[in-house]
């Protein structure tokens, strides 16, 4: 394994201080982008748009749980396929939203909007041990919620009385803010160890970016800890044939 060059602490700290100027500029630019995001217009969405939750059909406005804002994570699903073949990218991102209290203290509800049938997909939620509210998006609600986009995206909504508005959405690398694991890895010397990264020669880069970066030994990486804990990954389905296309 190749290693970084070795230097004395004073020289090392000088290089970090130089980099810190760039890091601070990056942070300030992120603040400026967030400020612009807060000034975007918004588009109205029918508050009666139906989702399926633990209590059955649920209008979109009730998903807010009385709060003024909603962050929806649109989770891809492969109906009829076993847990091992479910979307590794969505599993990676959804699974990192563990503590909801801080969002709730800012009047924000976090919920998952899954592409698959509720009974089947909620078994996956239970297997993974996720606590966030889980809903299935029926076909008749795709036009209002997905609106020609694709699952894997994230969307933000605002409730004003009995009216609901979509204020922002993103997909692809735009959802990386949901993944603190990436932030931690970016601070380590080997980074994400993904093949696209600009790294010194000899650095480990074992992971492709076709979904491989979220899998380990043929499954979404996070599933192994659940299996080791004795959880049942049976979704009550029979695997289908055909290709899958996960978000990554």
N, C-alpha and C positions, 0 to 999 in steps of 0.2 A: 504494500500500500504506500503510495506517495504521501509525503508529509509537507506541511508548510515550512518555509525556512525558519531557522531559530535565530532569535536576536535577544538583546538585553531588554529589560523591562522599560527603561526610559524610551528607547527607540520604538518599542512596541506600542507604548501609550501615545507617542507622537503620531504614529500611523492611524491609530483609532481616533484621535482628536481630529485629524484631517478628514477622516470618513464621516465623523459626526456632523460636520457642516453640511454634507450632502444629505445625511439622514434627516436633519432638521428641515432642510429645504423641501424634502419629500413630504414630511409631515405637514408643513405649512401649505403645500400644494393640495394635499388631501383635504385639509380644512377648507380651502377655497372651493374645491369641487363639491364638498358637502354643502357649503353655503349656496352654491348655484343650484344644487339639487333641491334645497328647501324652497327655492323660488320658481320651480317649474309649475306650469299649469297642471290641471288634473282633468280626468274624464269620468263622467258619471257611469255607474254600474247599477243595474237593477238590484235593489236590496233584497228582493224576494227570490233571487237566483238560488236554486236548491242544491244542497250537498247532502250526502248521506253520512251520518255520524252514529255514535253509540246509541242514540235515542231515535234513530230513524231519520227521515227527511228533515233537514234543517235549513232555514233560510240564511243566506249570507250574513244578514245583519245580526243574527243571533250568534254567529261564530265570533264576533267581537267580544262576547261575554261581558257586555256593558261598558267596555272600554272604547276610547275614541279612535284608536289605531289598531291595525291588523297587519302582521307580516306573514305572508303565506309562502310556504316552501312547496313547490309543485314537484311531487315525487313520481318519477317514472315507474312503470310497473309492467311486468310480462305475465299476463294472465295465464294461469294453469301451470306455470313453471315452478320448480322447487325453490326454496330459499337460497340455495347456493348459486342460482342463476339470476337472481334479482339484481337490480342496477347497483353496481359497485360505487358509481359516482354519487348517486343520491344517498346511498347508505353512508358514505363518507361524510357528506355535508349535513344531512339530517341528524346523524348521530352525535355531532359535536355541539348541538344546542341542548345542553343539559340543565342549566340553571335558568329557570324562567322568572324568578322573583325580581331580578333587576329590570327586565323588560316590563313586567307588570307595574313596577314602581314608577315607570315613565308612561303609564297608561297605554301600553302596547301588548296586544295578545299575539302569541306565536302559534301558528297552526300548520299542520301538514295537509295539503290537498293532493290526494293520491289518484293516480290514473286508473288504478285497478278497482275491482269490486270490493266493497267494504269488508265483508266477512273474511275473505281471503287475505287481503292486505293488512287488516288489523291484527291478524295472527302473526304477521311478520313484525309488526310494531311490538307485540307482546313478547315475541321471541327475543327481540333486540333489547327489550326493557326500556323503551323510550316512554317518557312521561307527557310529551306534548300532545295536545288534542289532535285527533286524526280523523280525517274526512275523506270520502270518496267523491269524485266529481262525475256525476252521471252524464250520459251523452248529451242530454238536452241542455246542459249548462256549459258545455264547452265553448259555445259561441260567445257567451258573456264573459267568461273567466279567462279562457286561453286565447280567444280572439285571433286565431291564425298563427299563434306562436307555438312553442313546444314545451312539454313537461321537462323539468330540470331547471326552469326559470324560477326566480323569486319575485314576488310582487308585494307592494305596499299599498294599503288602503286607509282611507280616512272616513270616519262616520260623523256626519253633521245632522244630529237629530235622527230622522227616519231616512235620510239620504246617505248613499255610499259612493265614494269616489276612489278611483285608482290613481295614485300619485307618482308611482315609479315602478320600474321593473328592470331586471337585468338577467343575463345568462352567461354561459361560458365562464371565462376567468373572472367575470364580474361578481360571481358568487363566492369568491375566495375569502371575502370578509367573514363568512360563516365558519371558516376553518382555522381555528387558532393553531392547530397542528402545523399548518403551513408556515405561520408566523414564527413558531418555535424553530422549525427546521431551517428557515431562511437565516436564522442567527447562528446556526451551527456551521462548522468548517466544511462539512460535506454537503450542506444545503438539502434540497429535496431528493437528491440522487436520481433525478429524472434526466433523460437523454437530451432534452432541449436546452438544459442550463449551460451557461458559459462558465465552465470550471477548468481548473488547471489540468494538464495532461496527467493521466493516471488516477484521477479522482473517481470514486465509485459512482456509476450512473447506471444502475441495473434496471431501472423502471422505464418502460415506454409510456407514452401518453395516450394510449388507445383504450384506457380502462385498466391496463396492467398495473398502473400506479396505485390503484385502490384495492387490488386483489393480492391474496397470498395463498399459494397452493390450491388454486382453483376456486376460491371463494372470496367474497368481500372480506377484507382482512379482519374487520371487527367481529365477524361471526365466530371466529375460533374461540374467543374468550367466553362467548355464550355457551358454546357446545361443551367447553371444558367445565363450565359451571353446572352442567347437566340440564340445560334448557332444551326443550323440544322444538325443532325447527320444522315440524310438519305443518304445512299450510292447508292441508286437506285437499290437495290438488293432485292431478296427474300430469306429468310433464308432457308438453306438446312438442312437435317437431317444428323446425324453422329457425330462422336467424333472430338474434336479439340485437338491439341497438341501444346501448346505455349512454347516458350523458357522461362526459368527461371533459 
